[in-house]
């Protein structure tokens, strides 16, 4: 078994192929480690793209609802910007973190 392996290693084509594989796998600028890191980055960016696309769609529906219904616009202004009418008082309740 060992003699067969050594016989193959004496072949110049096998040695050239092994050197090529080692070079491309570890020393080239597009080596395996770089490719794995890039694939990880692509997956992360695709997940972010999905998240932001869903957020955009949610915000579009909220904006459409706000522009069509004045009661929702008033509710949004009161909740987000603490707006009030002249004869009202606003109390803000903040939960304590434990």
C-alpha positions as CSV (number, residue, x, y, z in Angstrom):
1,X,0.0,0.0,0.0
2,X,2.7,2.4,1.0
3,X,4.8,1.4,-2.1
4,X,1.8,2.2,-4.4
5,X,1.5,5.6,-2.8
6,X,5.2,6.3,-3.2
7,X,5.0,5.1,-6.8
8,X,2.2,7.7,-7.5
9,X,4.2,10.4,-5.8
10,X,7.1,9.8,-8.1
11,X,4.9,10.7,-11.1
12,X,5.5,14.3,-12.1
13,X,1.9,14.8,-13.1
14,X,0.6,13.7,-9.7
15,X,3.2,15.9,-8.0
16,X,2.1,18.9,-10.2
17,X,-1.5,18.2,-9.5
18,X,-0.9,18.0,-5.7
19,X,1.2,21.2,-5.8
20,X,-1.6,22.9,-7.7
21,X,-4.3,21.8,-5.2
22,X,-2.2,23.0,-2.2
23,X,-1.5,26.3,-3.9
24,X,-5.1,27.0,-4.8
25,X,-6.4,25.6,-1.5
26,X,-4.1,27.6,0.8
27,X,-1.9,30.2,-0.8
28,X,-4.0,31.8,-3.6
29,X,-5.8,35.0,-2.9
30,X,-9.1,33.1,-3.4
31,X,-8.2,30.2,-1.0
32,X,-10.6,28.0,0.8
33,X,-10.7,30.0,4.0
34,X,-11.5,33.2,2.1
35,X,-14.2,31.5,0.2
36,X,-15.8,30.1,3.4
37,X,-15.7,33.6,5.0
38,X,-17.2,35.1,1.9
39,X,-20.0,32.6,1.9
40,X,-20.7,33.3,5.6
41,X,-20.9,37.0,4.8
42,X,-23.2,36.4,1.8
43,X,-25.6,34.4,4.1
44,X,-25.5,37.2,6.7
45,X,-26.3,39.9,4.1
46,X,-29.1,37.8,2.6
47,X,-30.7,37.5,6.0
48,X,-30.3,41.2,6.5
49,X,-31.9,41.8,3.1
50,X,-34.9,39.7,4.1
51,X,-35.3,41.5,7.4
52,X,-35.1,45.0,5.8
53,X,-37.4,44.0,3.0
54,X,-40.0,42.8,5.5
55,X,-39.5,46.1,7.5
56,X,-40.0,48.1,4.4
57,X,-43.2,46.3,3.5
58,X,-44.5,46.7,7.1
59,X,-43.7,50.5,7.0
60,X,-45.4,50.9,3.6
61,X,-48.6,49.3,5.0
62,X,-48.4,51.5,8.1
63,X,-47.9,54.6,6.0
64,X,-50.8,53.7,3.7
65,X,-53.0,53.2,6.8
66,X,-51.9,56.5,8.3
67,X,-52.6,58.4,5.2
68,X,-56.1,57.0,4.7
69,X,-57.5,57.1,8.2
70,X,-57.3,60.3,10.3
71,X,-58.0,58.4,13.5
72,X,-54.9,56.3,13.0
73,X,-52.9,59.4,12.2
74,X,-53.9,60.9,15.5
75,X,-53.2,57.7,17.4
76,X,-49.7,57.5,15.8
77,X,-49.0,61.2,16.6
78,X,-50.0,60.7,20.2
79,X,-48.1,57.5,20.7
80,X,-44.9,58.2,18.9
81,X,-44.5,62.0,19.3
82,X,-46.3,62.5,22.6
83,X,-48.6,65.1,21.0
84,X,-51.7,66.2,22.9
85,X,-54.7,68.4,22.7
86,X,-54.7,71.8,24.4
87,X,-56.9,70.7,27.3
88,X,-55.1,67.4,28.0
89,X,-52.3,66.3,30.2
90,X,-49.9,63.5,29.1
91,X,-48.5,61.0,31.6
92,X,-45.6,58.8,30.4
93,X,-45.2,55.5,32.2
94,X,-41.8,53.9,32.0
95,X,-41.2,50.3,33.1
96,X,-38.2,49.7,35.3
97,X,-35.8,47.1,34.1
98,X,-34.9,44.5,36.7
